């Protein structure tokens, strides 16, 4: 699983409901939510 930094929890968390997205400059990224607080988390690069 991919990890991302949650700003609300202030630590790295596993991305829940992760999905691959492509940025405008064609770079891959992963979007999802924090499993603890439900905040949106984002990580640039492939999972």
HELIX and SHEET records of a PDB file:
SHEET    1   A 4 UNK A   3  UNK A   6  0                                        
SHEET    2   A 4 UNK A  11  UNK A  22 -1                                        
SHEET    3   A 4 UNK A  28  UNK A  34 -1                                        
SHEET    4   A 4 UNK A  40  UNK A  44 -1                                        
END                                                                             
